[in-house]
Amino acid sequence: MTNVVLLANPAHQTALNTRKRLVQKGHLSCDQELRFCGFILRASRDGSKQSIIWDHRRWLLNRRFLHPSVDISALSLAVSGNLQEAKPFPMIPHDSIEVEFELIRSACTTYPRNYHAWTHWRYLMDAIYLTMAGSEEGYIHFVHIAKEEFDSLLQWIESHASDTSAIHHLCSIQKRFHQLPSPITTQGPLLKDLLSPTAIANHAVSLVERYPSHESLWIYTRSSLIDAPVADRSDIFHKTETNAYASRSLCWLSERVSCDMKCFPIMSS
């Protein structure tokens, strides 16, 4: 009965709570419910944007893959930012992580600028970060999927320039992954090369030069320049000084880095 209700109204909280109780009592398996939840998120535009469906899916992932015996409280605190918000994250297997990322891309295509889908992406990347930071084995096992996902996100932003949610989550998590120490045994391109402040700033600059009328890209540029070397900040000013949005970015950044004003000749001219 609840599946019919949710197909008609994906935001029906009572139906979702009933299904949670069925999972807790063993009448529904987590895997079955994850498949049904994925169907709802893919089935319609209305379903893909419902925050409580995404939250229900995270509840299922936590129940399915959370290992109480694994103590990652210190790492969880680093992700959450304070003790009150610190919470355990599940250790999701590689194949299940890929299913989640595919579902997110589908939902973001169905409903553009899908904040709740990108929030789910952030949850998954936090779980990956904790696994990679927890051990060398975890790093080696997940570094390739993390790199592929950041590559995909950069490409997504290039083709969806107005997706501020994607831009926000890239900027908010990039620094943490960039600072992860790489094991000596790691082969291939390093994650920290892809996510260096200079690389992200250059990516933002290249997009804002192509699509200067997108304010979301100026937000991306301003956010990425904060951690970029001073010389790169100066370059972006020289490239964009004639654009209508540039003065707003200049004003904003001058307040954030006033101690570096001598390095920006355009600002003092």
C-alpha positions in Angstrom: 0.0 0.0 0.0 2.8 2.5 0.9 4.5 2.0 -2.4 1.4 3.1 -4.2 1.1 6.2 -2.0 4.7 7.1 -2.6 4.4 6.7 -6.3 1.5 9.2 -6.2 3.1 11.5 -3.6 6.9 11.0 -3.1 6.8 13.5 -0.3 4.4 11.4 1.9 6.3 11.4 5.3 3.9 8.9 7.0 4.4 6.4 4.2 8.2 6.7 4.5 8.1 6.3 8.2 5.9 3.2 7.8 8.5 1.7 5.5 11.2 2.5 7.9 9.4 0.5 10.6 9.0 -2.4 8.1 12.8 -2.4 7.5 13.5 -2.3 11.2 11.2 -5.3 11.8 12.7 -7.3 8.9 9.7 -7.3 6.7 11.6 -5.3 4.1 15.3 -5.6 3.3 17.5 -2.6 2.9 18.5 -3.7 -0.6 14.8 -4.0 -1.6 14.0 -0.6 -0.2 17.1 1.0 -1.8 15.9 -0.3 -5.2 12.4 1.1 -4.7 13.8 4.4 -3.5 16.0 4.6 -6.5 13.0 4.0 -8.8 11.1 6.9 -7.1 14.0 9.2 -7.6 14.3 8.3 -11.3 10.6 8.0 -12.1 9.7 11.7 -12.1 10.8 15.3 -11.8 8.8 15.6 -8.6 10.3 12.5 -7.1 13.9 13.5 -7.9 13.7 16.8 -6.0 12.2 15.5 -2.7 14.5 16.0 0.2 12.8 13.4 2.4 13.4 10.7 -0.2 17.1 11.5 -0.3 17.1 11.5 3.5 15.3 8.2 3.5 18.0 6.8 1.2 20.8 8.0 3.5 19.0 6.3 6.4 19.0 3.1 4.4 22.7 3.4 3.5 23.6 4.0 7.1 21.6 1.0 8.3 23.0 -1.2 5.5 26.7 -0.3 5.7 27.4 1.4 9.0 29.8 -0.7 11.1 29.5 0.1 14.8 32.8 -1.6 15.5 34.8 0.8 13.4 35.8 3.9 15.4 36.1 6.9 13.1 34.8 9.5 15.6 37.8 11.8 15.2 37.6 11.7 11.4 33.8 12.3 11.6 34.4 15.3 13.8 36.8 16.7 11.1 34.1 16.3 8.5 31.3 17.7 10.6 33.2 20.7 12.0 32.0 20.4 15.7 31.3 17.8 18.3 27.5 18.4 18.3 27.2 17.6 14.6 29.8 14.8 14.5 28.2 11.6 13.3 29.4 8.2 12.0 29.5 7.6 8.2 28.9 4.3 6.5 31.7 2.4 4.8 29.9 1.9 1.5 31.4 -0.6 -1.0 32.9 0.5 -4.3 30.1 -0.9 -6.4 27.3 0.6 -4.3 29.0 4.0 -4.4 29.0 3.9 -8.2 25.2 3.2 -8.1 24.7 6.2 -5.9 26.7 8.5 -8.2 24.8 7.3 -11.2 21.5 8.0 -9.4 22.6 11.5 -8.6 23.5 12.3 -12.2 20.1 10.9 -13.3 18.3 13.1 -10.8 20.2 16.2 -11.6 19.4 15.7 -15.3 15.7 15.2 -14.5 15.6 18.2 -12.2 18.3 20.8 -12.9 20.2 22.5 -10.0 19.0 19.7 -7.8 20.2 20.9 -4.3 19.1 17.7 -2.5 20.8 15.4 -5.0 24.1 17.3 -4.6 23.7 17.2 -0.8 23.6 13.4 -1.2 26.8 13.7 -3.4 28.4 15.5 -0.5 27.4 12.8 1.9 28.9 10.1 -0.3 32.2 12.1 -0.7 32.4 12.6 3.0 32.1 8.8 3.4 34.8 8.3 0.8 37.0 10.8 2.5 36.7 9.1 5.8 37.6 5.7 4.3 40.6 7.2 2.4 41.8 9.1 5.5 41.4 6.1 7.8 44.0 3.8 6.2 46.4 3.4 3.3 44.4 0.5 2.0 41.2 2.7 2.1 43.0 5.4 0.2 44.3 3.1 -2.5 40.9 1.4 -2.9 38.9 4.6 -3.3 41.4 7.2 -4.9 40.4 6.3 -8.4 36.7 6.6 -7.9 37.2 9.9 -6.0 39.3 11.2 -8.9 36.8 10.0 -11.5 34.0 11.7 -9.6 35.8 15.0 -9.3 36.6 14.8 -13.0 32.9 14.2 -13.7 31.9 17.1 -11.5 34.3 19.5 -13.3 32.9 18.4 -16.6 29.3 18.7 -15.2 30.0 22.3 -14.2 31.3 23.1 -17.7 28.1 21.9 -19.3 25.8 23.2 -16.5 27.2 26.6 -15.8 24.3 27.8 -13.7 24.3 24.8 -11.3 25.3 26.7 -8.1 24.7 23.6 -6.0 27.4 21.6 -7.8 29.8 24.6 -7.6 29.2 25.0 -3.9 29.9 21.4 -3.0 33.0 21.3 -5.2 34.5 24.4 -3.5 33.5 23.2 0.0 35.1 19.8 -0.2 38.0 20.3 -2.7 40.4 21.6 -0.1 39.9 18.6 2.3 40.7 16.0 -0.4 43.6 18.1 -1.7 45.2 17.9 1.7 44.9 14.1 2.0 48.4 12.6 2.1 49.1 10.3 -0.8 50.7 6.9 0.0 54.0 6.3 -1.7 52.6 3.2 -3.4 49.9 5.3 -5.3 50.3 5.2 -9.0 48.9 7.4 -11.8 47.8 11.1 -11.6 47.5 12.2 -8.0 44.2 13.5 -6.6 46.0 16.5 -5.1 47.2 17.6 -8.6 43.6 17.7 -9.9 42.3 19.5 -6.9 45.1 22.0 -6.2 43.9 25.6 -5.6 45.6 26.7 -8.8 44.0 24.0 -10.9 40.5 24.8 -9.5 41.1 28.5 -9.9 42.2 28.0 -13.5 39.1 25.9 -14.2 36.9 28.7 -12.8 38.7 31.4 -14.8 38.4 29.4 -18.1 34.6 29.1 -17.6 34.1 32.7 -16.6 36.0 33.8 -19.7 33.7 31.8 -21.9 30.4 32.6 -20.1 30.9 35.9 -18.3 27.2 36.5 -17.9 26.7 33.6 -15.5 26.9 34.9 -12.0 27.2 31.4 -10.7 30.6 31.2 -12.4 31.7 34.4 -10.7 30.8 32.8 -7.4 32.9 29.8 -8.4 35.8 32.1 -9.3 35.6 34.1 -6.1 35.5 30.9 -4.0 38.4 29.3 -5.8 40.6 32.4 -5.7 40.6 32.6 -1.9 43.0 29.6 -1.7 44.9 30.3 -5.0 48.3 32.0 -5.1 48.2 35.8 -5.3 49.6 35.8 -8.8 46.6 33.8 -10.1 44.2 36.3 -8.4 46.0 39.1 -10.2 45.7 37.3 -13.6 41.9 36.9 -13.3 41.5 40.6 -12.5 43.4 41.5 -15.7 41.4 39.1 -17.8 38.0 40.2 -16.5 38.4 43.9 -15.7 36.1 45.0 -18.5 33.2 42.7 -17.5 30.1 44.0 -15.7 30.4 41.4 -13.0 34.1 42.0 -12.3 33.7 45.1 -10.1 31.5 43.1 -7.7 34.1 40.4 -7.6 36.9 42.9 -7.0 35.0 44.6 -4.2 34.2 41.2 -2.5 37.7 39.9 -2.8 39.4 43.1 -1.7 37.5 42.8 1.6 38.7 39.2 2.1 42.3 39.7 1.1 42.9 43.4 2.0 46.4 42.6 3.2 47.3 41.6 -0.4 46.0 44.8 -2.0 49.5 45.8 -3.1 49.6 42.7 -5.2 46.6 43.8 -7.3 47.7 46.8 -9.4 44.3 47.0 -11.1 42.6 47.7 -7.8 44.8 50.6 -7.0 44.8 52.2 -10.5 
